[in-house]
Amino acid sequence: MKIIETVHASEEVQTVETAAEGGVLASLGINGTLFAAQLFNFTLVATILWFLILKPLSKKLTDRQKMIDDSIKNSKKIEENLAKSEEKFQEKINQAKVESNKIVERAGEEAGKAAEAVKTKAKQEIETLIDQAKKNIRHEREEMKMEIKKETAAMIVLALEKILSEKITDKKDKELIDEMVKKIQ
Amino acid sequence: MSAIHIPTLAPEVVFHIGSLPVTNTMINAWVAIGIFLVVGILVRSKVSNLPGKLQNFWEYIIELILGYFDQVTADRKKSLRFLPIAGSIFFFILLSNWLGLLPGTGSITVGNNFVLRPANTDLNLTLAIALVSIVASHLFGFLTVGIFAHTNKFIQVGTLVKSFKKGPLGIFSAIVEFGVGLIEIAGEVAKVMSLSLRLFGNIFAGEVLITVITSIVSVVLPAPFMLLELLVGLIQAGVFAILSVVYMTVASAEPHGVEEH
């Protein structure tokens, strides 16, 4: 059978003596020097934890949270701006469409007018050309008439000269006339 | 015949540095300080916007405990304000408790004394932490609501003086409030005692339990109790830290009926 003896470590050395000297607090192990030392230990731990871990990381967490909040705000602003821009874009597009339609209409009208003007001008020019041609033809005809008259007169003169130099028979007369006519042609 | 070395209530003095007695709980606290120093330097040197594994782990833990603090304070700014004290309390108690479960604690001896013993089985330490917590709560009270308003929560002389204008009923009410204020002072002492004794009692009991179980059967049987102690260590650290946050939140709140004055 295993016999177990219960021994409180250093019981005789410390606890009993201190309990007798300091009462209840001492029996619980409370000691001014040890308390001060443990207080210093905890202060040291708190300092190390705060300056090396908690402060930088909590600051980083706060900064990151701020960054996220700012990003969300910015993204909302960007979305709003985008929506506004799209509205403006659509407005501009609609405006441009209206203006382009007007321009096309105006261009059509102007083209119609220009075509009409060109047509009228062409008509006038053609008429002018025709008039000019008619004038030219008339002039040439007059000139030809004059020339024919001159030629005829010259031939008549020649014919007369021949008639006067030769006795003209009916047959001869006819031959002369035919010859003259051939020359004229 | 085998002897069970049940730890005494008082920590055991292992050696002296000059006139300063160095106890085994103090050595445990120094080990914790060393670990925090090494981890702290590692974390501090690598803090960046894009966290590494270590920073990520610590940020996760801090975010987690800040979430619990927020449930008490209902304000992240207040939680961040209390973090230096409450966070340090939580991490130190947790590590000290868990260090007590490492092999060597309660087994390596110098003379008749164990070299290592869980730091929170020393009432000096738990009392020191509790005192820091309560003193900090009053400092936050002074800084937040003002020295006079905060002092008036306990020594309600101002309320008593003002009550003379309100007639007999007002004076009677002020006398009652003055008495309640004095009870509040006793309550502050009770807070220190409850905080320190709760932590000390739980961890000391756990240490005694594991010592006894290990002495009876040193293999397998202590494992479930050690796992239980892991949980107890976490719960006690959490309870201490959350209670500290509660005290700091209450102390930094405006006193009742301040709107009426």
HADDOCK unambig.tbl for C-alpha pairs under 7 A between the chains (distance, minus, plus):
assign (segid A and resid 2 and name CA) (segid B and resid 1 and name CA) 6.51 0.50 0.50
assign (segid A and resid 3 and name CA) (segid B and resid 1 and name CA) 5.33 0.50 0.50
assign (segid A and resid 3 and name CA) (segid B and resid 2 and name CA) 6.82 0.50 0.50
assign (segid A and resid 4 and name CA) (segid B and resid 1 and name CA) 6.15 0.50 0.50
assign (segid A and resid 4 and name CA) (segid B and resid 2 and name CA) 5.47 0.50 0.50
assign (segid A and resid 4 and name CA) (segid B and resid 3 and name CA) 5.68 0.50 0.50
assign (segid A and resid 4 and name CA) (segid B and resid 4 and name CA) 6.82 0.50 0.50
assign (segid A and resid 5 and name CA) (segid B and resid 2 and name CA) 6.40 0.50 0.50
assign (segid A and resid 5 and name CA) (segid B and resid 3 and name CA) 4.62 0.50 0.50
assign (segid A and resid 5 and name CA) (segid B and resid 4 and name CA) 6.11 0.50 0.50
assign (segid A and resid 6 and name CA) (segid B and resid 3 and name CA) 5.68 0.50 0.50
assign (segid A and resid 6 and name CA) (segid B and resid 4 and name CA) 4.85 0.50 0.50
assign (segid A and resid 6 and name CA) (segid B and resid 5 and name CA) 6.40 0.50 0.50
assign (segid A and resid 6 and name CA) (segid B and resid 6 and name CA) 6.89 0.50 0.50
assign (segid A and resid 7 and name CA) (segid B and resid 3 and name CA) 6.31 0.50 0.50
assign (segid A and resid 7 and name CA) (segid B and resid 4 and name CA) 5.77 0.50 0.50
assign (segid A and resid 7 and name CA) (segid B and resid 5 and name CA) 4.98 0.50 0.50
assign (segid A and resid 7 and name CA) (segid B and resid 6 and name CA) 6.17 0.50 0.50
assign (segid A and resid 8 and name CA) (segid B and resid 5 and name CA) 5.45 0.50 0.50
assign (segid A and resid 8 and name CA) (segid B and resid 6 and name CA) 4.94 0.50 0.50
assign (segid A and resid 8 and name CA) (segid B and resid 7 and name CA) 5.88 0.50 0.50
assign (segid A and resid 8 and name CA) (segid B and resid 8 and name CA) 5.76 0.50 0.50
assign (segid A and resid 9 and name CA) (segid B and resid 5 and name CA) 5.57 0.50 0.50
assign (segid A and resid 9 and name CA) (segid B and resid 6 and name CA) 6.40 0.50 0.50
assign (segid A and resid 9 and name CA) (segid B and resid 7 and name CA) 5.85 0.50 0.50
assign (segid A and resid 9 and name CA) (segid B and resid 8 and name CA) 6.22 0.50 0.50
assign (segid A and resid 9 and name CA) (segid B and resid 112 and name CA) 6.53 0.50 0.50
assign (segid A and resid 9 and name CA) (segid B and resid 113 and name CA) 6.37 0.50 0.50
assign (segid A and resid 10 and name CA) (segid B and resid 112 and name CA) 6.49 0.50 0.50
assign (segid A and resid 10 and name CA) (segid B and resid 113 and name CA) 6.69 0.50 0.50
assign (segid A and resid 11 and name CA) (segid B and resid 8 and name CA) 6.65 0.50 0.50
assign (segid A and resid 15 and name CA) (segid B and resid 10 and name CA) 6.69 0.50 0.50
assign (segid A and resid 27 and name CA) (segid B and resid 10 and name CA) 6.91 0.50 0.50
assign (segid A and resid 28 and name CA) (segid B and resid 9 and name CA) 5.43 0.50 0.50
assign (segid A and resid 28 and name CA) (segid B and resid 10 and name CA) 5.61 0.50 0.50
assign (segid A and resid 29 and name CA) (segid B and resid 9 and name CA) 6.08 0.50 0.50
assign (segid A and resid 29 and name CA) (segid B and resid 10 and name CA) 3.70 0.50 0.50
assign (segid A and resid 29 and name CA) (segid B and resid 11 and name CA) 6.50 0.50 0.50
assign (segid A and resid 29 and name CA) (segid B and resid 123 and name CA) 6.64 0.50 0.50
assign (segid A and resid 30 and name CA) (segid B and resid 123 and name CA) 6.36 0.50 0.50
assign (segid A and resid 30 and name CA) (segid B and resid 124 and name CA) 5.48 0.50 0.50
assign (segid A and resid 34 and name CA) (segid B and resid 124 and name CA) 6.41 0.50 0.50
assign (segid A and resid 35 and name CA) (segid B and resid 124 and name CA) 4.63 0.50 0.50
assign (segid A and resid 35 and name CA) (segid B and resid 125 and name CA) 6.50 0.50 0.50
assign (segid A and resid 35 and name CA) (segid B and resid 128 and name CA) 6.55 0.50 0.50
assign (segid A and resid 38 and name CA) (segid B and resid 124 and name CA) 6.46 0.50 0.50
assign (segid A and resid 38 and name CA) (segid B and resid 125 and name CA) 5.08 0.50 0.50
assign (segid A and resid 38 and name CA) (segid B and resid 128 and name CA) 6.65 0.50 0.50
assign (segid A and resid 39 and name CA) (segid B and resid 125 and name CA) 6.65 0.50 0.50
assign (segid A and resid 39 and name CA) (segid B and resid 128 and name CA) 5.10 0.50 0.50
assign (segid A and resid 42 and name CA) (segid B and resid 129 and name CA) 6.85 0.50 0.50
assign (segid A and resid 45 and name CA) (segid B and resid 33 and name CA) 5.69 0.50 0.50
assign (segid A and resid 46 and name CA) (segid B and resid 85 and name CA) 6.92 0.50 0.50
assign (segid A and resid 46 and name CA) (segid B and resid 88 and name CA) 5.01 0.50 0.50
assign (segid A and resid 48 and name CA) (segid B and resid 36 and name CA) 6.97 0.50 0.50
assign (segid A and resid 48 and name CA) (segid B and resid 37 and name CA) 6.29 0.50 0.50
assign (segid A and resid 49 and name CA) (segid B and resid 36 and name CA) 6.75 0.50 0.50
assign (segid A and resid 49 and name CA) (segid B and resid 40 and name CA) 6.78 0.50 0.50
assign (segid A and resid 49 and name CA) (segid B and resid 88 and name CA) 6.11 0.50 0.50
assign (segid A and resid 50 and name CA) (segid B and resid 84 and name CA) 5.61 0.50 0.50
assign (segid A and resid 52 and name CA) (segid B and resid 40 and name CA) 4.69 0.50 0.50
assign (segid A and resid 52 and name CA) (segid B and resid 41 and name CA) 6.23 0.50 0.50
assign (segid A and resid 52 and name CA) (segid B and resid 44 and name CA) 5.37 0.50 0.50
assign (segid A and resid 53 and name CA) (segid B and resid 40 and name CA) 5.34 0.50 0.50
assign (segid A and resid 53 and name CA) (segid B and resid 43 and name CA) 6.40 0.50 0.50
assign (segid A and resid 53 and name CA) (segid B and resid 44 and name CA) 6.38 0.50 0.50
assign (segid A and resid 54 and name CA) (segid B and resid 84 and name CA) 6.99 0.50 0.50
assign (segid A and resid 56 and name CA) (segid B and resid 44 and name CA) 6.99 0.50 0.50
assign (segid A and resid 57 and name CA) (segid B and resid 59 and name CA) 6.39 0.50 0.50
